[in-house]
Amino acid sequence: IGIGGDPIALLRRVCDLVAPSALALVEVGEPGSETDARQVRVRAEGQPPGPWFCWARVSADSIGQVASAVGLDLTDIEERDGRHFAWLRSPEHPGPSVGHDREAALRESLAVRFEPLSVGGS
């Protein structure tokens, strides 16, 4: 949930977008990893590095506190292929989710991988 370097702002936007009784699936860092914000840039083989931008990391240990800051409840954390995913639900929309397919959501998330190759400010 690192886009923009502000996980709380990003999760506030998620709250604005989710349908009633929907779950949000977000990728988090493994338990024991850091929760922080930093400057990163992407490098593609044979291309010059891209511009620096803000990116945040939230560990599995910290996602419940971050989510609750915007009114989301942590319902589960799953590990798949070495990656960790948190399921978040808005407490204003209790009950089973509509059209909820956890396996399909996890498969789609596993198909996307972002790995910044440069970290820091130089």
Backbone as JSON, one array per atom type, in Angstrom:
{
  "sequence": "IGIGGDPIALLRRVCDLVAPSALALVEVGEPGSETDARQVRVRAEGQPPGPWFCWARVSADSIGQVASAVGLDLTDIEERDGRHFAWLRSPEHPGPSVGHDREAALRESLAVRFEPLSVGGS",
  "N": [[0.84, -1.19, 0.0], [1.93, 1.19, -0.78], [1.77, 3.38, -2.54], [2.31, 6.73, -3.24], [3.43, 7.18, -0.79], [2.0, 7.51, 1.56], [0.25, 5.66, 3.47], [-2.12, 5.96, 5.01], [-3.59, 8.0, 3.72], [-3.97, 6.71, 1.28], [-5.53, 4.49, 2.08], [-7.76, 5.86, 3.02], [-8.8, 6.73, 0.61], [-9.4, 4.25, -0.51], [-11.52, 3.55, 1.2], [-13.4, 5.36, 0.26], [-13.96, 4.26, -2.19], [-14.8, 1.56, -2.02], [-17.47, -0.79, -2.33], [-20.59, -1.24, -0.57], [-20.28, -3.67, 1.96], [-18.02, -4.78, 0.84], [-14.71, -6.16, 0.6], [-11.37, -5.0, 0.97], [-8.32, -5.76, -0.55], [-5.02, -5.68, 0.29], [-1.52, -5.49, -0.28], [1.02, -6.27, 2.02], [4.01, -5.9, 4.04], [6.12, -8.59, 5.21], [5.6, -10.21, 8.42], [7.34, -8.63, 11.08], [8.84, -7.03, 9.42], [9.89, -3.72, 8.34], [7.9, -0.75, 8.86], [7.6, 1.98, 7.0], [8.37, 5.05, 5.18], [9.78, 6.09, 2.13], [12.01, 7.34, -0.43], [11.98, 6.13, -3.71], [12.95, 4.64, -6.85], [12.28, 3.36, -10.1], [13.96, 0.96, -12.03], [14.47, -0.23, -15.23], [15.73, -2.86, -17.17], [18.26, -1.92, -19.39], [17.33, 0.67, -19.61], [17.34, 4.14, -18.6], [17.3, 5.06, -15.09], [14.13, 5.71, -13.56], [12.23, 8.61, -12.36], [12.6, 9.77, -8.93], [10.3, 8.86, -6.37], [7.75, 8.93, -3.79], [7.31, 6.18, -1.61], [5.73, 3.83, 0.43], [6.01, 1.38, 3.03], [4.2, -1.07, 4.74], [4.11, -3.2, 7.41], [2.9, -6.56, 8.05], [2.46, -6.72, 10.74], [1.75, -4.13, 11.43], [-0.45, -3.31, 9.93], [-3.1, -3.5, 10.92], [-3.37, -1.41, 12.81], [-2.88, 0.82, 11.16], [-4.98, 0.56, 9.31], [-7.22, 0.8, 11.02], [-7.07, 3.46, 11.66], [-8.41, 4.77, 9.65], [-10.9, 3.74, 9.76], [-11.21, 1.13, 8.86], [-11.42, -2.41, 9.3], [-9.18, -4.97, 10.11], [-9.45, -8.11, 8.79], [-8.18, -10.46, 8.08], [-4.98, -11.95, 7.4], [-3.0, -13.19, 4.85], [-0.51, -15.39, 3.55], [1.07, -15.87, 0.52], [3.05, -17.45, -1.79], [5.35, -16.28, -0.66], [4.59, -13.65, -0.34], [2.61, -11.2, 1.4], [-0.75, -10.56, 2.26], [-3.38, -8.43, 3.23], [-6.72, -8.47, 4.35], [-9.2, -6.1, 4.41], [-12.0, -4.54, 5.93], [-14.79, -2.35, 5.84], [-16.3, -1.19, 8.76], [-18.84, -0.13, 8.66], [-20.25, -1.61, 6.92], [-21.3, -4.35, 7.58], [-21.44, -7.98, 7.51], [-21.67, -10.64, 5.02], [-19.61, -10.34, 2.12], [-20.47, -9.05, -1.12], [-20.4, -10.84, -4.09], [-17.87, -11.86, -3.55], [-14.76, -13.19, -4.03], [-12.21, -14.6, -2.8], [-10.02, -16.18, -3.62], [-9.75, -15.58, -6.37], [-9.15, -12.84, -6.2], [-6.69, -12.93, -4.84], [-5.14, -14.36, -6.71], [-5.08, -12.49, -8.83], [-3.68, -10.41, -7.57], [-1.22, -11.63, -7.08], [-0.23, -11.75, -9.61], [0.83, -9.31, -10.15], [3.73, -7.51, -9.55], [5.75, -5.3, -7.85], [8.88, -4.05, -7.71], [10.99, -1.94, -6.49], [14.16, -0.92, -7.51], [16.1, 0.85, -6.69], [16.85, 2.58, -3.75], [16.6, 5.27, -1.52], [18.14, 8.5, -1.6], [19.86, 9.26, -3.59]],
  "CA": [[0.0, 0.0, 0.0], [2.93, 2.24, -0.74], [1.6, 4.43, -3.54], [2.27, 8.08, -2.71], [4.18, 7.28, 0.46], [1.1, 7.83, 2.67], [-0.74, 4.59, 3.53], [-3.41, 6.41, 5.56], [-4.3, 8.69, 2.64], [-4.38, 5.7, 0.3], [-6.64, 3.71, 2.62], [-8.95, 6.73, 3.02], [-9.35, 6.67, -0.75], [-10.01, 2.92, -0.62], [-12.81, 3.64, 1.88], [-14.31, 6.08, -0.63], [-14.24, 3.49, -3.41], [-15.35, 0.22, -1.84], [-18.92, -0.94, -2.3], [-21.06, -1.77, 0.71], [-19.94, -5.04, 2.33], [-16.86, -5.26, 0.09], [-13.42, -6.23, 1.27], [-10.23, -4.49, 0.22], [-7.15, -6.61, -0.45], [-3.81, -4.87, 0.14], [-0.28, -6.21, -0.01], [1.77, -5.73, 3.15], [5.29, -6.54, 4.27], [6.07, -9.77, 6.07], [5.68, -9.9, 9.85], [8.68, -8.27, 11.53], [9.5, -6.09, 8.52], [9.72, -2.31, 8.7], [6.84, 0.12, 8.36], [8.28, 3.26, 6.78], [8.2, 5.72, 3.9], [11.09, 6.41, 1.57], [12.08, 7.69, -1.84], [12.43, 5.01, -4.54], [12.76, 4.81, -8.28], [12.23, 2.09, -10.83], [14.93, 0.78, -13.11], [14.19, -1.32, -16.17], [16.95, -3.25, -17.86], [18.54, -1.19, -20.63], [16.71, 1.99, -19.57], [17.82, 4.96, -17.48], [16.39, 5.01, -13.94], [13.01, 6.65, -13.56], [12.33, 9.66, -11.33], [12.36, 9.39, -7.55], [8.94, 9.11, -5.89], [7.5, 8.43, -2.43], [6.77, 4.83, -1.5], [5.64, 3.4, 1.83], [5.87, -0.05, 3.32], [3.49, -1.35, 5.98], [4.28, -4.61, 7.74], [1.72, -7.29, 8.49], [2.28, -6.4, 12.16], [1.26, -2.76, 11.59], [-1.59, -2.96, 9.07], [-4.33, -3.33, 11.7], [-3.37, -0.05, 13.38], [-3.0, 1.77, 10.05], [-6.34, 0.44, 8.78], [-8.2, 1.32, 11.97], [-6.99, 4.93, 11.64], [-9.35, 5.27, 8.66], [-12.19, 3.08, 9.93], [-11.25, -0.22, 8.3], [-11.08, -3.48, 10.23], [-8.38, -6.06, 9.58], [-10.19, -9.36, 8.97], [-7.32, -11.62, 7.87], [-3.71, -11.79, 6.69], [-2.61, -14.44, 4.2], [0.79, -15.44, 2.88], [1.06, -16.66, -0.7], [4.28, -17.35, -2.58], [6.28, -15.38, -0.01], [4.01, -12.31, -0.24], [1.59, -11.12, 2.44], [-1.92, -9.78, 1.86], [-4.33, -8.15, 4.31], [-8.11, -8.22, 3.98], [-9.72, -5.0, 5.23], [-13.44, -4.32, 5.74], [-15.39, -1.19, 6.49], [-17.26, -1.63, 9.78], [-20.18, 0.36, 8.33], [-20.86, -2.54, 5.98], [-21.11, -5.7, 8.12], [-22.08, -9.08, 6.81], [-20.88, -11.24, 3.95], [-19.39, -9.45, 0.98], [-21.21, -9.38, -2.32], [-19.52, -11.23, -5.18], [-16.55, -11.96, -2.95], [-14.01, -14.38, -4.42], [-10.88, -14.36, -2.26], [-9.0, -16.85, -4.44], [-9.55, -14.8, -7.6], [-8.47, -11.59, -5.84], [-5.3, -13.25, -4.55], [-4.48, -14.71, -7.99], [-4.82, -11.25, -9.56], [-2.64, -9.68, -6.86], [0.05, -12.33, -7.27], [0.22, -11.53, -10.98], [1.46, -8.0, -10.19], [4.85, -7.4, -8.61], [6.5, -4.06, -7.95], [10.13, -4.18, -6.97], [11.9, -0.82, -6.76], [15.54, -1.38, -7.48], [16.92, 1.86, -6.03], [16.25, 3.13, -2.54], [17.41, 6.33, -0.94], [17.96, 9.81, -2.2], [20.98, 9.64, -4.45]],
  "C": [[0.88, 1.24, 0.0], [2.72, 3.42, -1.65], [1.47, 5.79, -2.86], [2.99, 8.26, -1.39], [3.33, 7.58, 1.69], [0.0, 6.77, 2.76], [-2.11, 5.02, 4.08], [-4.21, 7.14, 4.49], [-4.8, 7.69, 1.6], [-5.56, 4.89, 0.82], [-7.9, 4.55, 2.78], [-9.62, 6.69, 1.65], [-10.01, 5.32, -1.01], [-11.4, 2.94, 0.02], [-13.84, 4.34, 1.0], [-14.78, 5.23, -1.8], [-14.94, 2.16, -3.2], [-16.88, 0.25, -1.77], [-19.34, -1.44, -0.92], [-20.76, -3.27, 0.81], [-18.81, -5.63, 1.48], [-15.63, -5.33, 0.99], [-12.37, -5.61, 0.37], [-9.05, -5.43, 0.49], [-5.93, -5.74, -0.69], [-2.59, -5.74, 0.45], [0.48, -5.49, 1.1], [3.12, -6.45, 3.24], [5.15, -7.72, 5.22], [6.11, -9.35, 7.54], [7.13, -9.65, 10.26], [9.41, -7.31, 10.6], [9.18, -4.66, 8.94], [8.43, -1.72, 8.14], [7.49, 1.49, 8.23], [7.89, 3.85, 5.44], [9.58, 6.14, 3.42], [10.94, 6.85, 0.12], [12.63, 6.48, -2.61], [12.35, 5.44, -6.0], [12.86, 3.45, -8.94], [13.29, 2.09, -11.91], [14.49, -0.41, -13.95], [15.47, -1.61, -16.94], [17.08, -2.51, -19.19], [17.95, 0.2, -20.68], [17.33, 2.81, -18.45], [16.83, 4.85, -16.32], [15.29, 6.05, -14.07], [13.18, 7.68, -12.47], [12.08, 9.08, -9.94], [10.91, 9.71, -7.19], [8.79, 8.48, -4.5], [6.85, 7.06, -2.48], [6.78, 4.46, -0.02], [5.56, 1.89, 1.91], [5.17, -0.17, 4.66], [3.61, -2.84, 6.24], [2.95, -5.24, 8.13], [1.42, -6.99, 9.96], [1.6, -5.05, 12.37], [-0.03, -2.45, 10.85], [-2.89, -2.77, 9.86], [-4.46, -1.93, 12.27], [-3.55, 0.99, 12.28], [-4.42, 1.75, 9.5], [-7.37, 1.04, 9.73], [-8.19, 2.85, 12.02], [-7.96, 5.54, 10.64], [-10.7, 4.55, 8.72], [-12.31, 1.72, 9.28], [-10.85, -1.22, 9.37], [-10.25, -4.53, 9.49], [-9.13, -7.35, 9.85], [-9.29, -10.58, 8.83], [-6.03, -11.17, 7.22], [-3.35, -13.15, 6.13], [-1.25, -14.3, 3.57], [0.65, -16.36, 1.68], [2.36, -16.4, -1.45], [5.25, -16.33, -2.0], [5.8, -13.94, 0.09], [2.87, -12.34, 0.75], [0.49, -10.15, 2.02], [-2.85, -9.63, 3.05], [-5.71, -7.89, 3.7], [-8.67, -7.2, 4.95], [-11.19, -4.79, 4.9], [-13.88, -3.05, 6.47], [-16.41, -1.65, 7.51], [-18.68, -1.13, 9.52], [-20.93, -0.6, 7.43], [-20.67, -3.97, 6.48], [-21.79, -6.74, 7.26], [-21.21, -9.6, 5.69], [-20.73, -10.28, 2.78], [-20.16, -9.97, -0.23], [-20.22, -9.72, -3.42], [-18.08, -11.43, -4.74], [-15.89, -13.27, -3.34], [-12.55, -14.15, -4.01], [-9.8, -14.98, -3.13], [-8.71, -16.06, -5.7], [-8.8, -13.5, -7.29], [-6.99, -11.85, -5.54], [-4.54, -13.61, -5.82], [-4.14, -13.44, -8.77], [-3.7, -10.46, -8.89], [-1.28, -10.32, -7.04], [0.61, -12.11, -8.66], [0.96, -10.2, -11.12], [2.57, -7.96, -9.15], [5.58, -6.1, -8.89], [7.74, -4.22, -7.1], [11.04, -3.01, -7.3], [13.34, -1.3, -6.57], [16.5, -0.4, -6.81], [16.17, 2.41, -4.84], [17.18, 4.18, -2.0], [17.18, 7.64, -1.64], [19.09, 10.21, -3.11], [20.79, 9.12, -5.86]]
}
